[in-house]
Amino acid sequence: MKFMKLGIRPDTFYTEEATRTLISDLRGDIVIQVNDTSYLLHKLQFPLLPKCGLLQRLCSESGDSNNFTVELHDLPGGEEAFELCAKFCYGITINVSARNFVPAFCAAKFLRMNESVEKGNMVLKLEAFFASCILEGWKDSIVTLQSTSNLPEWSETYGITRKCIDSIVEKVLTPPSKVAWSYTYTRPGYSKKSRHSVPKDWWTEDISDLDIDMFRCIITAIKTTCIMPPQLIGEALHVYACRWLPDTTKKSPLEAGLVPQTEGLKEKNWLILGTIVSMIPGDRGSVSVGFLLRLLSIAYYVGASPVTKSELIRRCSLQFEEATMSDLLFPSHLTSEGHSYDVDLVVAVLESLVVLWRRQPPTAAENRHFLGSIRKVGKLIDSYIQVVVKDVNMPVSKIVSLAEALPDIARPEHDDLYKAINIYLKAHPDLSKADRKRLCRSLDCQKLSPEVRAHAVKNERLPLRTVVQVLFFEQERGSKETNHKLLLPELIRRGTQALTAGNDEGKLKVGPDEKLSRREGPGRTTIARTSERDQQKMKRSDGKLPLALERKLAISEIEEVESEKEKEIREEGMSRRKLEPKKIVSKGSRSDHSQDRVRER
């Protein structure tokens, strides 16, 4: 970084009783008050007044009074800037660089230290340094532009901001082969010694040091030229987001560097996120879908506006076919939810994708590219479900919403969905029957391969209805890969378990003819072996389960519910009897009670 040295005298300023003065044989005769600091200086013995047009005018208005006091509380740059100007007047050595140029220049302009007051004044020297050194340098221009945020109005008035932006944009648009200045580039695997060519995005890291307002000005100016490819602008936005926004891809807040969201930090993140989203080029592929999904995750984390979330969801759905598994695995940062993955984010994008799909004209649905895209998404989502179902705290509702979010056309086969459901049932052995049925409702047994159907028939974790559907569609297709003589006894065995589940007092009777009998009260339900000819008669033309089989399944489900209710009633009665004090029961009452039990049987 370049600097300019002015003056040759040593620094003799010191502080005495809260007043800044300098070592001199002459007594000071003017006091200049800048904010909380007082300066005891000299009017004419040193060229203070001859170089400052403002002080000349103020002193002339006050007359020849000694110990004249001037208040300069509105001086841009404050005490530090004024002291630089005072040292220049006394000939004391000062160093001006890109870091302190803005306050020094604004203060010199404010004090009217220009050529009309005295030749070779401070403003002229600073302007020459600004034009020949700062604007010609790459990092000097960025540092100077960043420092204008402390004096935005003064910098705009004196043209510093605009000149710095123009200089930076001009260098960004320079062909990489002509870049001869130093820049920062710390991409993994990149080494300047081993590479001779300048990367196209060499400028993205340096401008990411700017605050969001200056960064927006740079990107807007670059976009208006229509020279820079949208992908490079998207890369600049990606680098800036990684620099300033929280990382929501880590599971642990400490690992991610996440800090508590104070109001000030929230507002800052809202501003940065909203500005980045508004600057994303409209060209498809200007940014990756992984970056868009990360921005959406950050939007949920910081509580961004609904407009920002909706725009990100829309953009993610347009490029969702390009996503990979790692792009979807965002941890859930909500302390109220026990599961590990942010499933709601993926569901929101899927729902937006389905809305876009339904808006397509009928001809578009027949397009091979569109069909391939939606099926690619379906394959990705089924793989994603297989990962998130391993979380023991993942509720059924989240998995069901994921499975049902996609249209039927997205899944030509349901093998991957079956695998995901099976993994979930293994990880959640205590799942209720109602949740099991709800989970398997999205499974289309007609789209299962013969190998998966053979596995499903023997799967003890599946509901009986699902097994029956698999058996029926297997027999309806007349598949030769599966032995029906083995499948039907499997149905009988599963029916036995389903009808006796939850009934502690029920009895199971299996005779040599493989009949299942269950007696409860006056009614009786029987599931018997049925020949293939009878099964053919029971088929329905609409492709659904046979009507008789539907009725049997409905009866079995009703009996399951009734048995569960009876069990709850019995348990409740037992708990109440435990709480009541023991009573002496007569023989007659005991016999009556025994008769009641016989009637119940």
Secondary structure, DSSP 8 states (H G I E B T S, - for coil): --EEEE--B---EEEETTEEEE--SS---EEEEETTEEEEE-SSSSTTTTT-HHHHHHHHHH-S-SSEEEE-TT-TTHHHHHHHHHHHHHTB-EEEETTTHHHHHHHHHHTT-STTTSTT-HHHHHHHHIIIIITTSHHHHHHHHHHGGGSHHHHHHTTHHHHHHHHHHHHHTS-GGG--S------TT--TTT--S--TTTTHHHHTTS-HHHHHHHHHHHHHHT-S-HHHHHHHHHHHHHHHS---S-SSHHHHT-----HHHHHHHHHHHHHHHHHS-SSTTSS-HHHHHHHHHHHHHHT--HHHHHHHHHHHHHTGGG--HHHH--B---TT---SB-HHHHHHHHHHHHHHHHHS-HHHHT-HHHHHHHHHHHHHHHHHHHHHTT-TT--HHHHHHHHHHS-GGG-S--HHHHHHHHHHHHH-TT--HHHHHHHHTT--GGGS-HHHHHHHHT-TTS-HHHHHHHHHHHHHHT-SSS-HHHHHHHHHHHHHHHHHTT-SS---EE-TT--EEEEETTEEEEE----HHHHHHT--TTSS--HHHHHHHHHHHHHHHHHHHHHHHHHHHHHHHHHS------HHHHHHHHHHHHHH-
